[in-house]
Amino acid sequence: MRTPARYMRLITWRSLATAATAALMATLLTPAVAHSAPRESTPVYSYDNAVRESVWVDTGLDGDGDGRTDRVAVDIVRPSEPAQQGRKVPVIMDASPYYSCCGRGNESQRKTYDADGNVVQMPLYYDNYFVPRGYAFVAVDLAGTNRSDGCVDVGGRSDVQSAKAVVDWLNGRGKGYTSRTGDTKAKAGWTNGRTGMIGKSYDGTIANGVAATGVEGLETIVPIAAISSWYDYYFAKGAPLYDSGPEWLSDYVESPDARARCAAVQQKIVEGAPRTGDWTRFWTERDYVKDVRKVDASVFVIHGMQDLNVRPKHFGQWWDGLAKNGVDRKIWLSQTGHVDPFDFRRAAWADTLHRWFDHELLGYDNGVDDEPMADIERAPDQWATSAVWPPRGTDIVKLRPGKGEQPGVGTLGPPTGSGTETFTDDPGQDETDWAAEIDRSTSAKAGFTTRPLTRDVRLSGSSKVTVTATPTTTSAHLSAVLVDLGPDTIRDYSASGEGITTLTERTCWGPSTTGDSSCFRETAARTTDVEYTVFSRGWADLGNHSSATKGEPLTPGKAYTITLDLHASDHVVPKGHRLALIVAGTDQGLIDPPSTTPTLTLDLSRTSAAVPLVGGAAAFARATSGSSYITPDAILDGVGEPRATHRVPGDVPAGVLGDVPGDVLGGGDR
């Protein structure tokens, strides 16, 4: 379903595009070969002869306080022939803070320039592939990075305006200049203004933020592993996900000269994002979900369901908001961690993205909008589709924990439980420790399982777990995870590469130049055999029991009720497996511990999990009507422990961040 304004614009645009294409074909082709309008753009333009230029676009902001409005650097590669023929082209744009500091993609490519300051290498393959097909590719340095003025403000007004101002300039509404400080104006007369934004992680986040402004001319966005609310990148209902805040990220990605002049902005970030986990105006400015009603662009979402960097809650809440507001949308969900689809499904990705941009930016009626809405990876390199997502017939089913024969080893099903279970927070354990001993009584968790299933059960969407707990101390953090108990072969998302291995062979995706190769190293699925799979997670500070925005000290011995938002997923628990819910304290490596070491007592009659089941309660009842509960006394094998804390939403090679523990960011073996 389309929003009315976009629908009318698209109908008008397609009519004009069809007429223009027909006229062009009539002049170029003989009557024998001049048929209907094209369904696919083809590489008919020279990449060697493409125009490479740089423009500095005025953002209208003075973030660095130097008395002049900031200009952001915009590097452009566009085919030369259309302008010579009096025709205008659409734009594919990637706005990023990483073009200089950190690099983009699995091979960490940076922009390079010639002696005249014109871009030689554009990271990734977008320019190589799409410029010959009649698109311009535009790469924007966010304010405070690479060759741009201003300061990084981590998803705030400056970051978003860096890219929005460029969309305005492309549509004739903004000011552009041929240099960073000069007065010679540059106009984008070569483009029709129709813009699609794309990018992974921080880049895709900016695409979300710009779309949430409703800017005219932005026709589609393709956010890959993108943030939808920056609070949810750093906190989960008050529980800190990292041991540092956004000031660390801004300092890391800023250019050296920006870092020297942006101390005041840096201090505002520190003050605006306190480590208490309380919601402040800083986070409101960086919450794109609240403005999802303004989104008029179509959205093609890609996310790894095991992404422990930009965690899947981000795509879940963004997707739900888009659906509520009738936005045209499509989604791919992989088994990987923080990985680009170019590196887990390359050929299908290039083809699908090509058809998506042709449809959304060129107006080609190629049928991509009639295909299934969702592609979901069920097993490594094995994909299924859903006509809509979540599928029709999905309903929220409330499952409740019950007492078992051993302490902390209970049942999971529809009946309301009774009694209590107790565990003590152990900051040295994580979800892999809990799941491995799901059928054993251990002090650090309470686990609850269904009977072995007699049929497959599919969970599709976002779950919630409501917990009533009594702490023994003044602070407590809670974790809740859903687990598929049974043998499987999955992508090893906890290993380096987060589900892929980078090979030595290369494949090419468009023409190359001496300074910009279109050939990239191939990848393969990195898999592991497991006996359980954690497929959804959520955390909270119990001190946020009465408010999602502000925490308070707890009273020992008093019961509190809080709801944990679990990450969106689409997972099939196969016949013969069991579904488990685990409730525990600190999930080591994924949240930080509280200031105390509490013991918590769960009231099972007031604890439940609301899960989205395809087929609803009836499907669950049919799947659990078989054998009785079992309690095998075995330690189960799973993936490795969650990797060390991520601090940066992007592609950074292992070891680049110095003091950051472990392999910081995913995307392949470097």
C-alpha positions as CSV (number, residue, x, y, z in Angstrom):
1,M,0.0,0.0,0.0
2,R,1.4,3.4,-1.0
3,T,1.1,6.7,0.8
4,P,-1.1,8.9,-1.5
5,A,1.5,11.6,-2.2
6,R,4.1,9.1,-3.2
7,Y,1.7,7.1,-5.2
8,M,0.6,10.1,-7.3
9,R,4.3,11.2,-7.8
10,L,5.3,7.7,-8.9
11,I,2.4,7.5,-11.3
12,T,3.3,10.8,-12.8
13,W,7.0,10.0,-12.9
14,R,6.4,6.6,-14.5
15,S,4.2,8.2,-17.1
16,L,6.9,10.8,-17.9
17,A,9.7,8.2,-17.8
18,T,7.8,5.9,-20.1
19,A,7.1,8.7,-22.6
20,A,10.7,9.9,-22.5
21,T,12.0,6.4,-22.9
22,A,9.7,5.7,-25.8
23,A,10.7,9.0,-27.5
24,L,14.4,8.2,-27.0
25,M,14.0,4.7,-28.4
26,A,12.1,6.0,-31.4
27,T,15.1,8.2,-32.3
28,L,17.7,5.5,-31.6
29,L,16.1,2.3,-32.9
30,T,14.6,1.3,-36.1
31,P,10.9,0.4,-36.1
32,A,11.7,-3.3,-36.2
33,V,13.3,-3.2,-32.8
34,A,11.5,-0.3,-31.1
35,H,9.2,-2.1,-28.7
36,S,7.8,-1.4,-25.3
37,A,9.5,0.5,-22.5
38,P,12.6,-1.2,-21.0
39,R,12.5,-3.3,-17.9
40,E,16.2,-3.2,-17.0
41,S,18.9,-0.6,-17.3
42,T,22.0,-1.9,-19.1
43,P,25.7,-0.8,-19.1
44,V,25.7,1.3,-22.2
45,Y,27.7,4.3,-20.8
46,S,31.5,4.5,-20.4
47,Y,32.9,4.2,-16.9
48,D,36.3,5.3,-18.2
49,N,34.9,8.6,-19.4
50,A,32.6,9.2,-16.5
51,V,32.6,12.7,-14.9
52,R,34.4,12.7,-11.6
53,E,33.9,15.9,-9.6
54,S,33.7,17.3,-6.1
55,V,31.1,19.8,-4.8
56,W,30.8,21.3,-1.3
57,V,27.2,21.6,-0.2
58,D,26.1,24.2,2.4
59,T,24.3,22.5,5.3
60,G,23.0,25.8,6.7
61,L,24.5,24.9,10.1
62,D,27.5,26.2,11.9
63,G,28.4,23.2,14.0
64,D,32.0,24.1,14.7
65,G,31.1,27.7,15.6
66,D,33.6,29.3,13.2
67,G,31.1,32.0,12.1
68,R,30.4,30.4,8.7
69,T,28.0,27.7,7.7
70,D,29.4,24.2,7.3
71,R,30.0,22.7,3.9
72,V,30.1,18.9,3.3
73,A,32.2,17.3,0.6
74,V,30.2,15.5,-2.1
75,D,32.2,13.3,-4.4
76,I,30.4,12.4,-7.7
77,V,30.9,9.9,-10.4
78,R,28.3,10.2,-13.3
79,P,28.1,9.1,-16.9
80,S,29.1,11.9,-19.3
81,E,26.9,10.9,-22.2
82,P,23.5,11.7,-20.8
83,A,24.4,15.3,-20.1
84,Q,25.8,15.6,-23.6
85,Q,22.5,14.3,-24.9
86,G,20.4,16.7,-22.8
87,R,19.2,14.0,-20.5
88,K,19.2,13.8,-16.7
89,V,20.1,10.9,-14.4
90,P,19.0,9.7,-11.0
91,V,21.3,9.4,-8.0
92,I,22.4,6.6,-5.7
93,M,23.9,8.2,-2.6
94,D,25.9,6.8,0.4
95,A,26.5,9.3,3.2
96,S,29.2,8.1,5.6
97,P,31.6,9.2,8.3
98,Y,34.0,6.3,7.4
99,Y,35.4,7.3,4.0
100,S,38.7,8.4,5.5
101,C,39.1,7.1,9.0
102,C,38.0,3.5,8.7
103,G,37.0,2.4,5.2
104,R,34.0,0.7,3.8
105,G,33.1,-2.9,3.1
106,N,34.8,-6.2,3.7
107,E,38.1,-4.9,2.3
108,S,38.0,-1.6,4.2
109,Q,38.3,0.7,1.2
110,R,38.8,4.4,1.5
111,K,38.3,7.2,-0.9
112,T,41.4,8.2,-2.8
113,Y,42.0,11.4,-4.9
114,D,44.2,12.6,-7.7
115,A,46.5,15.7,-7.6
116,D,43.5,17.9,-8.5
117,G,41.4,16.6,-5.6
118,N,39.0,14.6,-7.8
119,V,38.0,11.2,-6.5
120,V,39.9,8.2,-8.0
121,Q,38.6,5.3,-5.9
122,M,35.1,5.2,-4.6
123,P,34.7,2.4,-2.0
124,L,32.4,-0.5,-2.8
125,Y,31.0,-1.4,-6.2
126,Y,28.1,0.9,-6.6
127,D,29.8,3.4,-9.0
128,N,31.3,0.6,-11.1
129,Y,28.0,-1.2,-11.5
130,F,25.5,1.6,-11.7
131,V,27.2,4.5,-13.5
132,P,27.4,2.6,-16.8
133,R,23.7,1.9,-16.3
134,G,22.8,5.5,-16.3
135,Y,23.0,6.4,-12.6
136,A,25.2,8.9,-10.8
137,F,26.9,7.7,-7.6
138,V,27.3,10.3,-4.9
139,A,29.4,9.7,-1.8
140,V,29.0,12.3,1.0
141,D,31.5,12.9,3.8
142,L,29.4,13.6,6.9
143,A,30.1,16.9,8.7
144,G,33.4,16.7,10.6
145,T,34.8,13.9,8.6
146,N,37.3,13.6,5.7
147,R,37.0,16.8,3.6
148,S,33.9,18.3,5.3
149,D,33.4,21.2,7.7
150,G,31.5,21.0,10.9
151,C,31.4,18.4,13.7
152,V,30.2,14.8,14.1
153,D,27.2,14.6,16.4
154,V,26.5,10.9,16.2
155,G,23.2,10.7,14.4
156,G,21.9,14.1,15.4
157,R,20.9,17.2,13.4
158,S,24.3,17.7,11.9
159,D,24.8,14.2,10.7
160,V,21.3,14.0,9.2
161,Q,21.5,17.5,7.7
162,S,24.8,16.6,6.0
163,A,22.9,14.2,3.7
164,K,19.5,16.0,3.6
165,A,21.2,19.2,2.4
166,V,22.7,17.2,-0.5
167,V,19.3,15.8,-1.5
168,D,18.0,19.4,-1.4
169,W,20.9,20.5,-3.6
170,L,20.3,17.7,-6.1
171,N,16.7,18.9,-6.4
172,G,17.7,22.6,-6.9
173,R,16.8,23.7,-3.4
174,G,20.3,24.0,-1.8
175,K,23.6,25.7,-2.3
176,G,26.7,24.0,-3.7
177,Y,30.2,25.3,-4.4
178,T,33.1,24.1,-6.4
179,S,35.4,24.4,-3.4
180,R,35.4,24.2,0.3
181,T,35.9,27.9,0.9
182,G,35.3,29.6,-2.5
183,D,32.2,31.5,-3.8
184,T,31.9,29.8,-7.2
185,K,28.5,28.0,-7.2
186,A,27.9,24.5,-8.5
187,K,24.5,23.4,-9.7
188,A,23.3,19.8,-10.2
189,G,21.8,20.4,-13.7
190,W,22.8,16.9,-14.7
191,T,20.3,15.1,-12.4
192,N,16.5,14.8,-12.2
193,G,16.8,14.9,-8.4
194,R,15.4,11.4,-7.9
195,T,17.7,10.0,-5.1
196,G,18.1,6.6,-3.5
197,M,20.2,6.4,-0.3
198,I,22.0,3.2,0.6
199,G,24.6,2.1,3.2
200,K,25.5,-0.3,5.9
201,S,25.5,0.4,9.6
202,Y,26.2,4.1,10.3
203,D,25.6,4.9,6.6
204,G,22.3,3.1,6.6
205,T,21.4,4.8,9.8
206,I,21.8,8.2,8.1
207,A,19.5,7.0,5.4
208,N,16.9,6.2,8.0
209,G,17.3,9.6,9.6
210,V,17.0,11.5,6.3
211,A,13.9,9.5,5.3
212,A,12.4,10.4,8.6
213,T,12.6,14.1,7.6
214,G,10.3,13.5,4.7
215,V,12.6,15.4,2.3
216,E,11.3,15.7,-1.2
217,G,13.3,13.9,-3.9
218,L,14.4,11.0,-1.7
219,E,12.5,8.2,-3.4
220,T,13.9,5.1,-1.7
221,I,16.4,4.0,1.0
222,V,18.3,0.7,1.4
223,P,19.4,0.6,5.1
224,I,21.7,-2.4,5.7
225,A,22.2,-3.3,9.4
226,A,21.1,0.2,10.3
227,I,20.2,2.0,13.6
228,S,16.7,3.3,14.0
229,S,17.1,4.9,17.4
230,W,20.6,5.7,18.9
231,Y,19.4,5.2,22.4
232,D,18.8,1.6,21.5
233,Y,22.3,1.3,20.2
234,Y,23.8,2.2,23.6
235,F,21.1,1.1,26.1
236,A,18.3,-1.4,26.5
237,K,15.6,0.1,28.8
238,G,18.3,1.6,31.0
239,A,20.8,-1.3,30.8
240,P,24.1,-0.1,29.2
241,L,25.1,-2.2,26.2
242,Y,28.7,-0.7,26.1
243,D,31.2,0.7,28.5
244,S,31.4,4.0,26.6
245,G,29.0,6.4,25.0
246,P,28.7,8.2,21.7
247,E,31.4,10.7,22.5
248,W,33.9,7.9,21.9
249,L,32.5,7.3,18.4
250,S,32.5,11.0,17.4
251,D,36.1,11.4,18.5
252,Y,37.1,8.3,16.6
253,V,35.5,9.2,13.2
254,E,36.2,12.9,13.1
255,S,39.0,14.2,10.9
256,P,42.0,15.6,12.8
257,D,41.2,19.2,12.1
258,A,37.5,18.7,13.2
259,R,38.7,17.0,16.4
260,A,40.7,20.1,17.2
261,R,37.8,22.5,16.7
262,C,34.9,20.4,18.0
263,A,35.5,20.3,21.8
264,A,32.3,22.2,22.5
265,V,30.2,19.7,20.5
266,Q,32.0,16.8,22.1
267,Q,31.2,18.2,25.6
268,K,27.5,18.5,24.6
269,I,27.5,14.9,23.6
270,V,28.9,13.8,27.0
271,E,26.4,15.9,28.8
272,G,23.5,14.8,26.6
273,A,24.2,11.1,26.9
274,P,24.8,10.3,30.6
275,R,25.8,6.7,31.5
276,T,22.7,6.4,33.8
277,G,20.7,5.1,30.9
278,D,18.1,7.8,31.3
279,W,16.4,9.1,28.2
280,T,17.3,12.7,27.4
281,R,16.6,15.3,24.7
282,F,19.8,14.0,23.1
283,W,18.2,10.7,22.4
284,T,14.9,12.2,21.3
285,E,16.7,14.0,18.5
286,R,18.3,10.7,17.4
287,D,15.1,8.6,17.5
288,Y,14.0,8.2,13.9
289,V,11.2,5.8,14.8
290,K,9.2,8.7,16.4
291,D,9.2,10.4,12.9
292,V,8.5,7.3,10.8
293,R,5.1,8.8,9.8
294,K,7.1,11.3,7.8
295,V,8.7,8.6,5.6
296,D,7.6,9.0,2.0
297,A,10.4,7.0,0.5
298,S,10.2,3.3,-0.1
299,V,12.4,1.2,2.2
300,F,14.4,-2.0,1.4
301,V,15.6,-3.3,4.8
302,I,18.5,-5.8,5.2
303,H,19.6,-7.1,8.6
304,G,21.4,-10.0,10.1
305,M,19.3,-11.8,12.7
306,Q,22.4,-12.5,14.7
307,D,23.8,-9.0,14.5
308,L,25.2,-8.2,18.0
309,N,26.5,-4.8,16.9
310,V,23.5,-3.1,15.5
311,R,21.1,-5.4,17.2
312,P,17.9,-6.6,15.4
313,K,15.6,-4.5,17.6
314,H,16.5,-1.7,15.3
315,F,15.0,-3.2,12.2
316,G,12.1,-4.6,14.1
317,Q,10.8,-1.3,15.5
318,W,11.6,0.5,12.2
319,W,9.7,-2.1,10.2
320,D,6.7,-2.1,12.4
321,G,6.5,1.7,12.1
322,L,6.8,1.6,8.4
323,A,4.1,-1.0,8.2
324,K,1.7,1.0,10.4
325,N,2.2,4.0,8.0
326,G,1.7,2.0,4.8
327,V,5.2,2.6,3.4
328,D,6.3,0.5,0.4
329,R,8.9,-1.9,1.8
330,K,10.9,-5.1,1.3
331,I,13.1,-7.0,3.7
332,W,16.0,-9.5,3.7
333,L,16.9,-11.3,6.9
334,S,20.1,-13.4,7.1
335,Q,21.6,-15.7,9.6
336,T,24.7,-13.6,9.7
337,G,25.9,-11.0,12.2
338,H,26.9,-7.5,11.0
339,V,27.5,-8.4,7.4
340,D,26.6,-6.8,4.1
341,P,24.5,-8.8,1.6
342,F,27.2,-8.3,-1.0
343,D,29.2,-10.6,1.2
344,F,26.6,-13.3,2.0
345,R,24.4,-13.5,-1.2
346,R,26.4,-11.5,-3.8
347,A,24.8,-12.4,-7.1
348,A,21.2,-12.4,-5.9
349,W,21.9,-9.2,-4.1
350,A,23.3,-7.3,-7.1
351,D,20.4,-8.5,-9.2
352,T,17.8,-7.5,-6.7
353,L,19.3,-4.2,-5.8
354,H,19.6,-3.4,-9.6
355,R,15.9,-4.1,-10.2
356,W,14.9,-2.2,-7.0
357,F,16.7,1.0,-8.1
358,D,15.5,0.6,-11.7
359,H,11.9,0.4,-10.3
360,E,12.2,3.1,-7.8
361,L,14.5,5.6,-9.5
362,L,14.0,5.0,-13.2
363,G,10.3,4.0,-13.0
364,Y,10.8,0.7,-14.8
365,D,7.8,-1.7,-14.4
366,N,10.0,-4.8,-13.8
367,G,7.8,-6.6,-11.3
368,V,10.1,-6.3,-8.3
369,D,7.2,-4.8,-6.3
370,D,5.1,-7.8,-7.0
371,E,7.6,-10.3,-5.6
372,P,7.4,-11.7,-2.1
373,M,8.1,-9.0,0.5
374,A,10.6,-11.0,2.5
375,D,13.6,-13.2,1.9
376,I,14.7,-15.1,5.0
377,E,17.7,-17.3,5.4
378,R,16.6,-20.6,7.0
379,A,19.9,-22.4,6.9
380,P,23.3,-21.3,5.5
381,D,22.7,-20.2,1.9
382,Q,19.2,-21.6,1.9
383,W,16.5,-19.0,1.5
384,A,12.7,-18.9,1.8
385,T,10.2,-16.2,1.0
386,S,7.1,-14.7,2.6
387,A,4.5,-12.8,0.6
388,V,4.2,-10.4,3.5
389,W,6.3,-10.1,6.7
390,P,5.4,-11.1,9.3
391,P,3.3,-13.7,7.5
392,R,-0.5,-13.5,7.6
393,G,-1.9,-15.6,10.4
394,T,0.9,-14.5,12.8
395,D,-0.5,-13.9,16.2
396,I,0.9,-13.1,19.7
397,V,0.8,-16.1,21.9
398,K,1.5,-15.8,25.7
399,L,3.7,-18.6,27.1
400,R,4.3,-18.9,30.8
401,P,7.0,-20.6,32.8
402,G,6.2,-23.4,35.2
403,K,8.0,-25.2,38.0
404,G,9.9,-28.3,37.1
405,E,11.4,-31.2,39.1
406,Q,14.7,-29.3,39.6
407,P,15.3,-25.7,40.8
408,G,15.6,-23.4,37.8
409,V,14.7,-26.1,35.3
410,G,11.0,-25.6,34.4
411,T,8.3,-25.9,31.8
412,L,7.0,-23.5,29.1
413,G,3.5,-23.4,27.9
414,P,0.1,-21.6,28.0
415,P,-1.0,-22.5,31.6
416,T,-0.3,-19.9,34.2
417,G,2.6,-21.1,36.4
418,S,2.9,-20.8,40.2
419,G,5.7,-20.6,42.7
420,T,9.1,-19.0,42.3
421,E,12.5,-19.5,40.9
422,T,15.7,-17.8,42.1
423,F,19.0,-17.0,40.4
424,T,22.1,-14.9,41.3
425,D,23.6,-12.5,38.7
426,D,27.0,-13.8,37.5
427,P,28.7,-11.2,35.3
428,G,31.1,-13.8,34.2
429,Q,28.4,-15.8,32.4
430,D,26.6,-15.2,29.2
431,E,23.7,-16.7,27.1
432,T,25.9,-19.5,25.8
433,D,26.6,-20.7,29.4
434,W,23.0,-20.5,30.3
435,A,21.8,-22.4,27.1
436,A,24.4,-25.0,27.3
437,E,23.1,-26.0,30.8
438,I,19.4,-25.4,30.1
439,D,18.5,-28.8,31.6
440,R,20.7,-28.5,34.6
441,S,20.1,-26.6,37.8
442,T,22.6,-23.8,37.9
443,S,22.7,-20.7,40.1
444,A,23.0,-18.1,37.4
445,K,19.8,-18.6,35.4
446,A,16.2,-19.9,35.3
447,G,15.3,-21.9,32.2
448,F,12.0,-23.1,30.9
449,T,11.4,-25.4,28.0
450,T,8.5,-26.8,26.0
451,R,7.9,-30.4,25.2
452,P,9.7,-31.7,22.1
453,L,7.7,-30.4,19.2
454,T,5.6,-32.7,17.0
455,R,5.5,-30.1,14.3
456,D,7.6,-27.1,13.2
457,V,6.8,-23.8,15.0
458,R,7.7,-20.5,13.3
459,L,8.2,-17.3,15.3
460,S,8.1,-14.2,13.1
461,G,8.4,-10.7,14.5
462,S,9.2,-9.2,17.9
463,S,8.7,-10.9,21.3
464,K,8.3,-9.4,24.7
465,V,9.0,-11.0,28.1
466,T,7.3,-9.6,31.2
467,V,9.2,-10.5,34.4
468,T,8.1,-9.9,38.1
469,A,11.3,-10.1,40.2
470,T,12.3,-9.4,43.7
471,P,16.0,-8.3,44.1
472,T,18.2,-8.5,47.1
473,T,20.1,-5.3,46.3
474,T,19.5,-1.8,45.1
475,S,20.3,-2.5,41.4
476,A,19.7,-5.4,38.9
477,H,20.0,-6.0,35.2
478,L,17.9,-8.6,33.5
479,S,18.3,-10.7,30.4
480,A,15.8,-12.8,28.6
481,V,16.6,-15.1,25.6
482,L,14.7,-17.4,23.4
483,V,16.5,-20.6,22.4
484,D,15.9,-23.4,19.9
485,L,17.1,-26.6,21.6
486,G,18.1,-29.1,19.0
487,P,20.9,-30.0,16.6
488,D,21.5,-27.8,13.6
489,T,24.1,-26.3,11.3
490,I,24.1,-22.5,11.3
491,R,26.3,-19.6,10.3
492,D,28.9,-19.1,13.0
493,Y,28.0,-15.6,13.8
494,S,30.2,-15.5,16.9
495,A,33.4,-16.2,15.0
496,S,35.5,-13.6,13.1
497,G,33.6,-12.7,10.0
498,E,30.2,-13.2,11.8
499,G,29.1,-15.9,9.5
500,I,31.3,-15.6,6.5
501,T,34.8,-16.5,5.4
502,T,36.6,-14.3,2.9
503,L,38.3,-16.2,0.1
504,T,41.1,-15.3,-2.2
505,E,39.2,-15.4,-5.5
506,R,37.7,-12.2,-6.9
507,T,34.6,-11.5,-8.9
508,C,34.0,-8.3,-10.8
509,W,30.9,-6.1,-10.7
510,G,31.3,-3.6,-13.5
511,P,34.2,-2.0,-15.4
512,S,37.3,-0.9,-13.5
513,T,39.8,1.9,-13.9
514,T,43.5,1.9,-12.8
515,G,42.6,3.4,-9.5
516,D,39.1,1.8,-8.9
517,S,38.7,-1.9,-9.3
518,S,35.3,-3.5,-9.4
519,C,36.7,-6.8,-8.4
520,F,36.2,-8.0,-4.8
521,R,37.1,-11.1,-2.9
522,E,34.5,-13.8,-2.8
523,T,33.1,-15.2,0.4
524,A,31.6,-18.4,1.7
525,A,29.4,-19.3,4.6
526,R,31.3,-20.0,7.8
527,T,29.2,-22.7,9.6
528,T,29.2,-24.6,12.8
529,D,27.3,-27.5,14.2
530,V,25.4,-26.7,17.3
531,E,23.0,-28.3,19.7
532,Y,21.1,-25.1,20.5
533,T,20.6,-21.7,18.9
534,V,19.9,-18.5,20.7
535,F,17.7,-16.6,18.3
536,S,16.2,-13.6,20.2
537,R,17.4,-11.5,23.1
538,G,16.4,-8.6,25.3
539,W,17.7,-6.7,28.3
540,A,16.6,-4.2,30.8
541,D,17.6,-2.4,34.0
542,L,15.0,-3.4,36.7
543,G,15.3,0.1,38.0
544,N,13.4,1.2,34.8
545,H,10.3,-0.8,36.0
546,S,8.0,2.2,36.1
547,S,9.5,4.2,33.2
548,A,11.3,3.3,30.0
549,T,13.0,6.6,30.1
550,K,14.3,7.0,33.7
551,G,15.6,4.5,36.3
552,E,15.6,4.5,40.1
553,P,17.2,2.6,42.9
554,L,15.5,-0.6,43.9
555,T,14.2,-1.5,47.4
556,P,15.6,-4.9,48.4
557,G,12.9,-7.4,49.1
558,K,10.3,-5.5,47.0
559,A,8.8,-7.1,43.8
560,Y,9.0,-5.2,40.5
561,T,7.4,-5.9,37.1
562,I,9.2,-5.0,33.9
563,T,8.8,-5.9,30.2
564,L,11.9,-6.7,28.2
565,D,11.7,-6.0,24.4
566,L,13.3,-8.9,22.6
567,H,14.9,-8.6,19.2
568,A,12.9,-9.2,16.0
569,S,13.6,-12.5,14.3
570,D,12.1,-15.1,12.0
571,H,13.0,-18.5,13.2
572,V,11.6,-22.0,12.7
573,V,11.9,-24.4,15.7
574,P,11.8,-27.7,13.9
575,K,9.9,-30.8,14.8
576,G,11.7,-32.7,17.5
577,H,13.4,-29.6,19.0
578,R,12.2,-27.6,22.0
579,L,11.6,-23.9,22.5
580,A,13.2,-22.5,25.6
581,L,13.0,-19.2,27.6
582,I,15.9,-18.3,29.8
583,V,15.8,-15.4,32.3
584,A,19.0,-14.4,34.0
585,G,21.1,-11.4,35.0
586,T,24.1,-9.9,33.1
587,D,24.7,-11.3,29.6
588,Q,28.5,-11.0,29.5
589,G,29.8,-9.2,26.5
590,L,26.3,-7.9,25.5
591,I,25.4,-5.8,28.5
592,D,27.3,-4.3,31.4
593,P,26.7,-5.5,34.9
594,P,24.9,-3.5,37.6
595,S,26.7,-1.9,40.5
596,T,25.7,-4.7,42.8
597,T,25.5,-8.5,42.6
598,P,21.8,-9.2,43.2
599,T,19.9,-12.5,43.7
600,L,16.5,-12.3,42.0
601,T,13.4,-14.3,42.8
602,L,10.9,-14.7,39.9
603,D,7.2,-14.8,40.5
604,L,6.2,-17.4,37.9
605,S,2.5,-16.4,38.1
606,R,3.4,-12.9,37.0
607,T,6.1,-13.8,34.4
608,S,5.4,-14.6,30.7
609,A,6.6,-14.4,27.2
610,A,4.5,-12.9,24.4
611,V,5.8,-14.4,21.2
612,P,4.7,-14.0,17.5
613,L,3.7,-17.4,16.3
614,V,2.6,-18.2,12.7
615,G,-0.7,-19.9,13.2
616,G,-1.2,-18.5,16.6
617,A,-2.2,-20.5,19.7
618,A,-3.7,-23.3,17.7
619,A,-0.4,-24.0,15.9
620,F,1.5,-24.0,19.3
621,A,-1.1,-26.4,20.8
622,R,-0.8,-28.8,17.8
623,A,3.0,-28.8,18.0
624,T,3.2,-29.5,21.8
625,S,0.5,-32.1,22.1
626,G,2.9,-35.0,22.0
627,S,5.3,-36.6,24.5
628,S,5.8,-35.3,28.0
629,Y,8.6,-33.0,29.1
630,I,12.1,-34.3,29.2
631,T,15.0,-33.2,31.3
632,P,18.2,-34.6,29.7
633,D,21.2,-34.3,31.9
634,A,23.7,-33.1,29.3
635,I,25.8,-30.0,28.5
636,L,24.9,-28.7,25.0
637,D,27.3,-27.3,22.4
638,G,26.6,-24.0,20.7
639,V,28.5,-21.1,19.2
640,G,31.3,-19.4,21.0
641,E,30.8,-16.8,23.6
642,P,29.5,-13.4,22.3
643,R,32.4,-11.4,21.0
644,A,33.8,-8.5,22.9
645,T,31.8,-5.3,23.1
646,H,31.3,-3.4,19.8
647,R,31.4,0.4,19.9
648,V,31.3,1.4,16.3
649,P,28.4,0.7,13.9
650,G,30.5,0.1,10.7
651,D,33.2,-1.9,9.0
652,V,36.5,-1.7,10.8
653,P,39.2,-4.3,10.5
654,A,40.2,-6.2,13.6
655,G,42.8,-4.4,15.6
656,V,42.2,-1.0,14.1
657,L,40.6,0.4,17.3
658,G,43.6,-0.3,19.5
659,D,42.2,-0.5,23.0
660,V,38.9,-2.0,22.0
661,P,38.9,-5.7,23.0
662,G,38.6,-8.4,20.4
663,D,37.5,-8.4,16.8
664,V,35.5,-5.2,16.8
665,L,33.3,-5.3,13.8
666,G,32.0,-7.9,11.4
667,G,32.0,-8.2,7.7
668,G,34.6,-10.9,7.0
669,D,38.0,-12.3,7.8
670,R,40.4,-9.4,7.3
